[in-house]
Amino acid sequence: MSNKYRTHHCNELRKKHIGSKAVLSGWINKKRDHGNLLFIDLRDNYGITQCIISKDNSYFNQLEKTQLETVIRIEGEVVDRSKETINNEISTGEIELSISKFEELGSCKELPLPVFSDQEYSEEIRLKYRFLDLRRKKIHENIILRSKVISFIRNEMNKLGFLEFQTPILTSSSPEGARDFLVPSRLNPGKFYALPQAPQQFKQLIMVSGFDKYFQIAPCFRDEDARSDRSPGEFYQLDLEMSFVDQDDVFKIVEELLVSTFKRFSKKKLMFNQFPQISYSESMLKYGTDKPDLRNPLIIKDITEIFSRKDVSFEIFKKLVKSGSKVRCIVTKNTKDNPRSFFDNIDNWAKEQGASGLAYFSLEKNKEISAKGPIGKFFSKEALEEIMIKTEAKVGDSIFLACSNQKELERITSLARDKIAKDLKLIDENIFAFCWIVDYPMFEINEKTNKIEFSHNPFSMPQGDLDKINFEKPLEILAYQYDIVCNGIELSSGAIRNHIPELMYKLFSIAGYEKKQVDENFSGMINALSYGAPPHGGIAPGIDRIVMLLADEKNIREVTMFPMNQNAQDLMMNAPSEVSEHQLKELSLSTKLKK
């Protein structure tokens, strides 16, 4: 649609337009002064058109002095480019616009960062001038991708029979794992709303209300520390819930959605169209984490029993095992002849991570099986053969070993698995590897307080026949809780919900909540569940993390329009900020800062 500012966008003009008049508006992306000719790359949201003006044009001097990123309007004739000047990198590369008239629409001060470059700048500069940062090609395209992904997901959810509803932003505070953002109530002095950490209770209430399939692109607010894969303050998720389903029904919907989304917006291959299901316990053993990167072929093995053998004389490990430690190892294929530096670098890296190091040896065979390396002499032929059976190791392979308590062992072997795979270049970056982590324990022991608490979502349904669950052994209770993981990044947690009030009271009592506390914290939901609640379940994949994977970015800031910094500050809008005494008085509040 043409108007006084433009007849075309900056990616539209082609050879068929040669000889016609055109009007373009946009930002001056680059300028190249060739003396008698001035070349200008004009940019808008859609692309770039090269424009040219000769020195005999009355606007030449003015354009020559005009600052980059100034917004201009130009009129001119579409002309052909010579063969040697064709630019195949842009869609308009076969033509240029010969400028006849120019008008400045919006002036620009000296730039704090160049827009035409993807050069890295400090977080402070980028976030303070985010409106300029967003003009840069790569991040601009990321934000457009985000919009397209969200639109696609909405359409797919509609096709799958889901209805989109919006849930309240101002709600009550509840213990859901993270800190709440609190909002004081003017009309109810001394009381506070909480911004929702997730629409968890409301989406369950929607199911109780008789709606069958719900979704929304939901804003969530959590007062958490920032990470590369987590924005401080707020984020968005695809929140969905379904009635009369078990977890396989949820998996089917999510897999269908994610497969279609990732195939639509990425050229990378999917390792699995049907995602494997891995139990939490298996994942912690084989990968040391419940967020495994399945592109990595390395598997962690437990070989603790080996160190009870009399023909194993590695006394450091044997003493630790007697005191309750475990031993786990990682086999690397055909690395026997790798230089000593390869092994020492990994050992030194482990020490930098706070471990005592990684012991290692390589398997070889002359007349019989033997091991070379710093600890190879401590193992008999028979012990090595048993290790080979347990780990599926072959002659020519190397084995890295760690010994510690289970939690520390999981931490260091998980990190080592990633480190070794990276050093050996084992990970195919052109693959998406999804999986489900299932069968989470309902409860866990808090190491600081030594008290039992929920390990995951407190509203989850326990597994098994409800009449036969042994509540006296809560740490053995598994829940219908599940995470979806891609390339080592958790996209979401979900669960089949506990829709039985009496059972909810029982489970909360195990975690130390009295009935009165449950009623106070979850009054709306616990009351609703008493009026005929269907079995239901759902999940909420993170939109930011999905787009981050599709855009091949390592930091979520690169796919978020206006993120905060690591200290949860918006440097551009100067938030959070102090407020006036008048505003505080209206809210019946006063501030008293810690010294």
N, C-alpha and C positions, 0 to 999 in steps of 0.2 A: 504494500500500500504506500503510495508516494504522497509526500506533502512538501512543504517549503524547505524542509531540512534535508530530505533525501528522496531520490527516485529509486535507489538501490541500496542494499547493504554492501559492506566492504568485501564480501566474498562472492558477489553475484555476477559481476561483469565478465564476459567471455568474448571470444573472437566474433561471435554472431552480433555483438553490440558495436563492433568497429564502425566508426562514422557517425554514431548517434551521440546525442547530448546526454549528460548524466549529472546528477547532483548527489554528492556524498557528504556525510558528516561523521566526525569521529575524533580520535585523539592522534596527535603526531607521535608516532612510535619511534621513527628514526628519520634522520636527515643526512643527505650526502651532497656536499657542495662541490661541483665540478667546474666552478668558475662561471662559465656561461650558462650552465644548466644546474638547477637545484632539484634533487630527487627527494620526495617525501613518501614515507610509508605511512599511510593512513589506516588506523585500526579502529574497529568497533567490536561489539560483542561477537560478531559472526566471522570475522577474518580481517585480511589486510589487502589493500589495493595500493600499488605503486602509482604515485602521481608525479608529474614533471612540469616544471615551469622554466621558461627561458628568461635571460637577463633583460630582454627588451620589454617584458611584461611589467606594467606599472606596480604590480603587487610583489615583484621579486624581492626587493629590499626588505619589505615588511615581513614576508615569510621567512627570509634568511635569518632575521633577528628573533623570530618567534621561538619561545621556549618549548622544548620537548614536553609532551603531555598536555599541551594546550588543546582545547576543544575548538575545532574549526569546521566551517562549512565551505565547500568548494564546488564550483561549476566548471565543466569542461567537456571536451570531446574524447571519446574512447578511441585510442589509436593502437596500432599493431606494434609489437616489440620486434626488434631484429632478432634473428636466430640466436646470435651469440649472447643476447641479454635475457632470453627466456628463463624464468625461474620455476622449475618443476616442484619446488618445495611448497608452493602455495597455489590454491585453486585458480587465482586470477593471474597466474604467472605469464600468460601469453599476451597480455594487454597492459596498457597503462592509461591513465587519465591525464590528458594535456590541459592544464589549469588555465582557465580564462578569467575566473573571478574567485575571490577569496573573502571570507568574513570570519573574524574571531568571535566565537560564542562563549568561551570560558577560559580566562587566562590561568596560567600556572606559575607558581613560585618555583624557586630552585628546589630540585628534588632531593629528599633525604636518602633515597635508594632508587637505582635505575629500574624502570619498569620492563624494558626490553631484554633484560638479562635474568637468568635463573641463578645468578651467583648467590651464594649463601650470605645472609646477614644475621646479625644478632637477633635473638628472640625479641628483645626490648624494642628495637627499631621496627621490626616486621609487625609487631602487634600494635605499637603506637600508631603506625601509619598503615593499618590493615587495609584501608580502602585503596591504597596504592599497591600493596602487596597482592591484593586480589586481581589487579589488572595484569599481573605477570602470567604469561601463557600457560605454564604448567598448572599452577594452582587455580587459575580461571577455568581451565578445562576440568579440573577435579570437581569444582563446585557445580559445573554444568552436569557432569557425570552423576553427581549426588542427586540432583533434581530428577534426572532421567530414571535413575534406579528407583527412587521413591515412587514416581509415577507408574513405572512398570510393576512394582510390587503391589500397588493399590489395584491396578487392573487385574493382576493375577489373583489377588485375594477375592475380588468380586467374582471372578470366573469360578473360584472354588466354593462359592456360596456363602462367603463371610459378609457380614454387615459391619459398616464402620460407625462406631460411636465414640463420642468424646467424654472422658471422665473428668471429675473436678480437679482443679489445680490447688485450691485451698482446701485442705482436709485436716485430719487429726494426726498427731504424732503417734507412731507405733514402732516397737522394736523390730526392725527388719534388717538389721545387720550393719548399717552405716549411720552416720550422724545425720540428723534432719536439719534442713534449713527452716528456721522458725519465723513466722510473720505475726507481729502483735495485732490484736484486735482492738480497734478504737471503741466499738460499741460494747465490748465485753472486757473491761479493764482487767489486766492481770492474766488474761488468757491468750493463747497463741494458736494460730493455724500452723500446719507444717506443709511444706511443698512435698509432693509425693515422690518417694524414692522409686516407686513404680506403681502402676495402677492395680496392684495385686488384689486388694480387697474389693475394689470396685468391679473388676472383671469377673470375680467370683460371684458377686452380687448380681451381675448381668445374667449369669447362668441361672441363678436362683430365680430371676425374674422371668424365666421361660424363653429367653432368646437362645438360639442353638449354636451359632457361630459368630464370634465377635472379633474385630481387630481395630487397631488404631496405630498411627505413627505417633507414639506417645513421648512427650518430653518427660524426663526423669531428673530428679534433683538429689544429689548426695554430696554431703560435705566431706569429701575424701581428698586425699593427696593425689596430685597428678602423676600419671605415668605416660609412657609413649603411646600406649594403647587405650588410655582412659583420660577423658577431659575432666578437669576439676569443675565442680559445680553442676553442670548440666550435660545431658546427652539425650539421644533419641533412640528408641527401640521400636521394632515391629512387635507390638503387644497383641497376642491372640489367645483365645480361649474357646473350648469346645465342650459341649455336653454329650453325655452317654458315649464316652470314648475310653479306651485304654491307651497305654503309651505308644503302642505300635500304630494306632490311628494318628496320633500327633506326629510321629516320625514320618509317616507316609506323606502327610500334607507338607511338612517342612522340607523334606527331601525334594519333593516335586517343585516346590517354590524355589529353593536354592539352586537346584540343577538348572532350571530354566533361566534364572537370573544370571548365574555365572556363565552360562553358555551364551547368553545374549550380550553381555557386556565385557567379555574377556576372550582372548584367543588362546589362553592357556587351557591345557587339558585337565579334565577331572579324572583323578585316579580311580574313583568309585562313583557310579551312578546310584548305586544302593549303598548307603553308608554302613560300614561295619560297626557293630555294637561291642564295646569292650567294657568289662566290669571295672569298677573303681579299683578293686584290689589287684586285678591283673594289670591294669595300667600303671599303678604305683610300682609294681614289681618289674615289669618289662621296660618301662620308660622312666621310672622315678618321678613321674608327675601325672596329674589328671588332665594335662593339656599337651598330649603327645603330638609331635610332628611326624606323621606317618610317611612323609617323603624320605625320612632318615631310616635306612635299613638296619641300623645297629640296634641290638636287643640286649638288655641287661639280664644277666643270669645270677641266681643265688647259688653259691658254692660253699656255704658255711660249713656243711658236713665234712668237706674234704679236710678241714683243719682239726678234726678229731682223730685222723689217721696217725698211727705211730711213725709211718714213713714220710711224714711231712714235718720238717724241722724248722719252719719259719716261725720262731718263737714269739715274735711281736704280735703276729696275728693270732696265734694259738692262745696266748694269754688273754687277749681281748675277747676272743670267742668264749672262753671259759667264764668270763665276767658278764656275758650276755650280748656282746656285739655280734653283728652279722658281717658276712663277706659277700660282696657282689662284684661282678666283673663284666667287662665289655670285650668282645672278640673283634679284632680287625683283620680282615681277609688279606692274605698275601702281602703282609707288611714286614716279614722277617728281615728282608734285606734293606729296609728303609734306613737312612742314616741315623746314627745315635742321637743327633740333634732333634729328630722327630719325637723320639721318646722322652728325651730330657725336657723339651719344650712343654709337653703335656704335663709332665710331673711338676715342673716349676709353676705352670699355670694353676694347677690344683692347689699348690701351696699359697698362691696369691688369692685364691678363693676361700682361704681359711681352713683348708683341709691339711692333713699331714703329708699329703702328696698322693701319687698313684703309683703303686708298685707295678712292675711289668716283667714279662718274659716272652720269648718267642719259641715256637715249637719247631724242632728240626729232627731229622732222622738220618743217622748213618747206618749202623747195624740195628739200632733200636731207638725208640723215642727218647728225646732229651730236650732240655730247655736251656736256651742261652739268654743272658741278661742278668741284672743285678741279683735277682732272687731265684734264678733257675736252679741253682744247686741245692735248694731246700726241698725239692720235690723228687720222689722216686719215679722210676719209669711207670710203675703201676698207678701211682697217684696221678701222673700226667695223663695216663690213658683214661682214668675215671673222669678227670676234668674235661677231656676231649669228648667223652660220651655225653656228659651233662650239658656242655656248651655247644656241641656240634662243631667244635674247632677242628681244623685240619693242620697237617704239617705245612709250615710256611706262614701260618697265622700268628698273630701276637695277641696277648691277653693283658689287659689292664685291670688291676684289682684295687678295691677300696674296702676298708674295714672301719665300722663305727656303729653307733646306735642307729636304729632304723630310720628315724627322721632325718638325721644328718646324712646318712647313707643315700637316702632317696634324693636329697638336695644335690649332693656332689656328683652322683652318677648321672642324674638328669642333665646337669650342666656339662659333665664330661662327654656324655653322648652327643650333645650338640657341638661341643668344641671339636671333638675328634672327627665328626662327620664333615664339619666345615673345613678342617685342615686337609682332609682326604678328598674334598670336593665330591661328596657322595650325594648331595641334595640337588635334585632337579628343580630349578627355580621356575620352570614353565609348567608346573603342576599344582593343582589344588587337591589336597587330600583331606576330605571330611571324615569325621567319625563321631559316633555317640559314645559318651562315657555314661554307664548305667550302674544301677545297684549301689548307690551311695549309702553309707551308714546313716541312719536317722540321727544318731547322737555321737558326740566325741567328748573327750576329756580336755578341758581347758588347762594347759600346762602351768599357767600362772596361778589359777585359783584352785586347781584340782577338782573342779566341779563339772558335772555333766551339763552340756549345752547342745542345742541343735547344731548339727554339722552343716546344714544347708538351709533349705526353706522350711520354716516351722509349720507351714500349712500343708505339708505333703502327706500322702497316704502311705502308711507302712505296708510292706509286702507280707503276703501270706494270709492264711485263714485267721481272721480277727479273733476267733474264739481260741486259737491255739498259740497266739503270740506270747512269748515269755517276757513279760514286762519287767521281771526281776533281773533280767540280763539285757539292759537297754542298749549296750554297746554292740550286741549281736543283731539288733533289729536293722533290717535294710529298708530303704524307702523307694517308692516309685519316683525317684528324682533322676534327672538326666541333664547332661551338658552336651552342647554341640561344639565341636572343635574343628578348626581348619588351619593347617600348617602351623600348629603349635599355639594358635590364638583361640581363646575361648570366645565364641560368639554369643553364647546365651546359656542360661540355666532354665530349666522348666521342671514340671512335676504333674503327676496326677494328684489332685487335691484331696485333702481330708474333708469330706462333706458331712461327717457325723459328729455332732457337738460333744457327746459323751466321750468319744475317742479323743477328740481334740483336748478336752480338759485333762484326760489321763496323760497324754503325751506332754502337755505343758507342765503338768505336775512333776514329771520326771526331770524336766529342765529347771525346776525350782519355782514355778509360777503357781500361786494360789488361784483358786477359782475366781475370786474377786478381782485379781489382777488381769486375768484373761478377759473377764467381762468389761473391765474398764478400758483396756487397750484395744480390744477388738469388738466393741459393743455392737456395731452395725452388722458385722459379718456373723458373729456367733448367734445373734438373735435371728438373723435371716435363715441360717442353716437349720433352725428349729421348725421352719414352716415348709418342709418338703423340698429338700435340695437334691438335684440330680447328681450322679457321679460326673465329674468334669475334670479337665486338665488343659494345660497349655504351655506356652513358652514365649520368650520375648527376645529374638535375635537383635543384636545391636546394629543399628543402621550405620553408625559411624565406622564400626569395625568392618562391616561388609564392604562399604565404599573404600575403606583403606586398603583392603585386599585387592579389590578390583582395580584401583588406581596404582597398585604396586608401590604403596608408600609405607614407610616404617613408623611414621608418627601421625597420630590422629589429627594433629593440628593442621596437616596439609589437606584435609578433606572437610574441615569445619570452617564455616564462614567467618565467625567472629569468636574465636576461642579466647579463653583467659590464659594467663601465664601460669608458671608452676606454683605461684603463691595465691592462685585464685583471684587475680586482679585483672580487670579490663583496663589496659593502659590507654586505650583509645577514648573510652567514655569516662575514665577516672572512677571506676567502681571497684570495690565498695567505697563509699564516701561518707563523710560526716554529714549529719543532718542538723537542722536548726533546733534550738531549745523549744521553739513553738511547736514543731512537729513532735518532739519527744513528749511535751506536755499533753498534747492531744491524745497521745497513746498511753498516758499515765506511766511513762518510762523516764528513767534517768540513767546516765552512763557513769560507770566507775571503773576505770582502766587499772589493770594490775601494774604495779611499779616494777 
